[in-house]
Amino acid sequence: MADSSIRLLNLLSLLQTPREWPGGELAERLRVSGRTIRRDIERLRELGYPVEATKGPEGGYRLVAGAAMPPLLLDDEEAVAIAVGLRGAAAHPVDGIGEASARALAKLEQVLPSRLRRRVGVLGAATVPLVPDGGPTVDPAHLAVLAAAIANRERVRFAYRSGGGADSRRLAEPHRIVAAGRRWYLVAYDLDRDDWRTFRVDRVDEPRPTGQRRTEREVPGGDAAAYFREKAYAAAPIYSAEVTVHMPAADVMARLGAAPGEVRPLGAGRCLLSGRPDTLEWLAARLFMLGCEFEVHDPPELVAHIRDLAARAARAVSPR
């Protein structure tokens, strides 16, 4: 009985991978006959696991979605990865996700073997998430509607409030949802404006699928994340900087995560930093984060920006 139970669990573990398994391959993996595999498949179905069978030379078995979610079998690394992910999700800016993640984590940790529970506990004790105070949150129901419309290739209508507070109604063809920092953005083709647009999902209200199929379009550049990044940078001009930094090149690369091609050693503990293009605010922040002396050679806009920051800092500490 114990052997058959272990075999059944091993069979279920194989079927939970996203592929179709020929009966012969399952029999070979589990070292049993094809008849035993067929009998074990029927036992899984009796337990509520929806195992689908296809006939023919290329046929086999696969686990499909059912009316309820049966227990999952996870290996050690998968279980630890999910537990760590749930801890991080507790700080997610989607309404209700934190509480749901905490409940799921409690259930998972209750059944984790002691060796894995210790690994998860050590990781949790050693890491602290940096969670900004406040900030917009997203209704998970809205995310679900938009994600379903993307999957179903369906148009949606929704109310939208711009950054300036203007309200409008939109008819759009959603393409992808982009998670950027603590915000979510919808990349969609705006049918009213006959152009591609990005929408902050926390400003979306009352999204409704229309039942109309969306037109097959390709997002500019072919990549939704790259399109969003380009639009985000277009709102704030970006610059390439050239800076002499009074710090060894290896230390600069380690602190900034810079690529070797962005940092050139100059000797005497100095290097030339030619960072990737970014906004003036972020370029200045990266330089000050180094905690050392530096000289900006280019662009002049960055020189002016840092002078303004220096004047503002001097005023902040001067006697009043």
N, C-alpha and C positions, 0 to 999 in steps of 0.2 A: 504493500500500500504506500509506504514511504517513497519507494522508487518511482511509482506511477505519479505521485504528487509532485515530486521534484521534476520529473519529465514534463509534466503539464506546465509547470512554472517556466521551465526552459523553453518550451514551445511558445508560450505566451510572450516571453521576452523577445524571441525572434520575430514573431508576428507584429510586435509593436514598432518595429523599424519600418519606415515608409517605403515598402517595396512589396512585390508579389513573390511568394515563395512556391516554387514547384514542389509537389508532394515528394518527389524523389530526393530533392535536395534536403528537405526537412528530415526525411527518414535517414539520410546519410549523416546529417549533423547530429541527430539524436541517437543514431545507432540502433534503430528499430525498423520494423517492416512498414510498408506502405499502409497495410491494414491497420496497424497500431496508430499511425498518424491520423487516418480517417476516424478512428474511434475517439482519439483525443480531441480532434476538432469538434466532434459532436458534443463531447463533455464541456468544452469551452462555450459552445452555443447554449447549452443547458444552463450554464452559470451566468449567462447574460452578455457574453462577449460576441459582438456581431462579426463573425468570420464569414467572408464572402469567398465562394469558390467559382473558378472559371474553368470551362472544359476545353479540350483540345490539346494539341502537342505543346503549345505555349502556356497552357493553363496552370493554375496554382491556387494558392490561398493568400488572402490578405485581410487585415483587420480594418473595418470601415467604421464610420461614425454611427453611433446608435442613439436611442432615445435617452440614455443615461450614460454618465461617464464611469466606466469600470475602473477598478484599481490599476495603477500603473506600476510597472516593474522598472526600476532605475538601477544602473550600476553606481558604484561609489562616486565616481567623478560627476555623474549627472546629478545625483542627489545633492552633493556639496554645491554645485553650480546653481541649482535652483534655490537652495537655502540662502546662499549669498545674494542672489538676485532679488529674492523676496525682502531681505533686509534693506537693500538699497531702494526698493520700490516703496517702502514706507514713507520716503521723503519725496515721492513723485508729485508733480503739480496737477494731478488729475483727481477731482473730487471723489472721495470714498476709496481710492486705491490704497491709501496708507492703512486704513482699518482692515480692508479685505486682505492685504498682504500680511498683516500681523496675524490674522486668524489662520491663513493658509500656512504661515511659518510655524505657528504653534502646533498645528496638526502634523506637519512634516517632521518637526523635531521630536514629537512624541513617539514616532515609529522608527526614527533613525537608530541604527546600531550605535553603541556607546562610542566606538572608535570614530565614527563620522560625526557624532554629536560634539565630541571634543574638538574636531577640526573646525566645525562651523563656529563653535564657541570661541576658539582662539582667534579666528579671523574677525569675528564680530567685536571682540574685546580690543583688537589691535587697530581697528579702523574706525574713523569718525567721519560721517558724511558732512560736507559743507552745504548747509541748507540756507539759502537766502531767506531773510524774513519777508513775509508778505508775498506780493507778486500775484499775478493772475492765475486762476485755476480753470481747468477745462471740465465741462460736463462729460462724463464717460459715455452717456447716452448719445451725445452729439458725435463724439468720435466713432461710436459704433455705427450710427446712421451713415456717416461719410465713408467709413471703411467699407460698409456693405455696398454702397453705391459704386465705389471704385471696383470692387470685386465683381459686381453685376453689370458693370459698364452702363450705368444709368445716370440720367441727369437728375440734379437736385435743385430745389428752391430753398432759399433761406434768407433770414433777415441779417443785416450786417451793419455794425457801427464802426465807422472809421476812427483813426487816431484823433481826428479833430472833432469827433462827436456827431458826425453826420450819419443819419440813418438811411438805409436803402434796402430794397429787395433785390435779390440776385437770382438769376437762372444760370447755372453753371454745369460744366461737365468735369467732375472731379477726376484728377489723374493720380496724385500721390499725396500722402501726408508726410511732412518732414518734421522731425523732432529736432529742435535747435535750442540747446541749453535747457531752460525751464519753460520753453514755449513750444507750441505746436502750430504748424502752418499747413494750410491746404493749398496745394498747387493745382489750379483748375483753369479751364478755358471759360472765360466769362462771355456768355452768349449775348448779353445786352451790350457789351462793349467790343465784341468781336475781336478779343485778344486774350492772351494768357495773363493771369493774375495770381498773386499769392494773398491768402486771407489768414489772419490770425484766428485760430479756432476758438479762443476764448471770447472773441467778439462776434462769433456766429451764434445765431439764435433760431430756434424753430426750423431746423433742417428737415426737409421732406423729400423723399424720392418721388419722382414724377411718373415712373413707369415707362418713360421714353428712353430708348437706347441712345447712348452718346455716339457722336461721330468719331471714327477712328482718326486720331490726330497724334502726332509725335511732338512732345514737348521740345522747345528750342534747345538745341545741343544734345538732345536724346537722353538727358539725365536730369531728373527732377531736383535732386540735391544740388547739382551744379548750377541749375537755373536759379534756384532759390538763393544760392550764395552770390551769384552775379547780381541779382536784384537787390539783395541786402547791401552789398558793397556800393551799388549805384546810388543808394540813398545817402551814403557818406563817402566822399572821395578817398581813394587809397593812394599810398605813396610807397616807393622803394627807398630805403634808407641806406646810407653808408656811414659807418661810425667806427672810430678807433676806440677800443675798450681796453682799459688797464686791468686785464685779467687774462690768464692763460687760455688759449683757445679751447682746450679740453674742458675747462671749468665752464666756459660760456656755453658750449654745446650741451653739457650736462644740465645746466640750470634752465636754459631756454628750450631744450629739445630741438636745437638747430641741427640741420644736416651739415655734413663736412664741407660741402661746397659753399655754404653760407658763411663760414668762418675761416679766415686765413691768418696763420701765426705771423707775427711781426718781430718776435724776439723780445727779450727783456720783460717777459710777462705781459705782453700786449698782443692784441689781434685786431684784424679788420673784420667787422661784422657787416655783411651785406644781406640783410634779412629779407624774407619773403614779403611782398607788398601787403600793406595793411593800413588801417586808419591812423591818423596822427595820435589819437588818444591811446590806442593800443601799442603803437611803436614806443611812445614815451613811457608807458607803463612797463613794458618789457625792459627798457633800459634802466629805469630806476629800481626795478626788482633785482638787478644784478648787485646793487650795493657797492659800486666802485666808481672811480672816475671814468669819464668818457668824453670824447669830442665828436660832435655831429658835423660831418662834412656836407651831407646832402640828405634831403632836399631843404631849401631855405624855409619852406613852410614848417618843417619840423623844428628848425632852429627857433623860429618865431614862437611856435607853440610852447617849447620848453622855456623860453624866456618869460612868457606869460605865466606859466606854472610857477617859475621861480619867484616872480614878483608877487603872485598871489600867496605863495608860502611865506614870503617875507612879511607881508601884511598880516598874515594870520598869527605870527609870533611877535610882532612889534608891539611895544607898549601903547596903550590907548589913553 
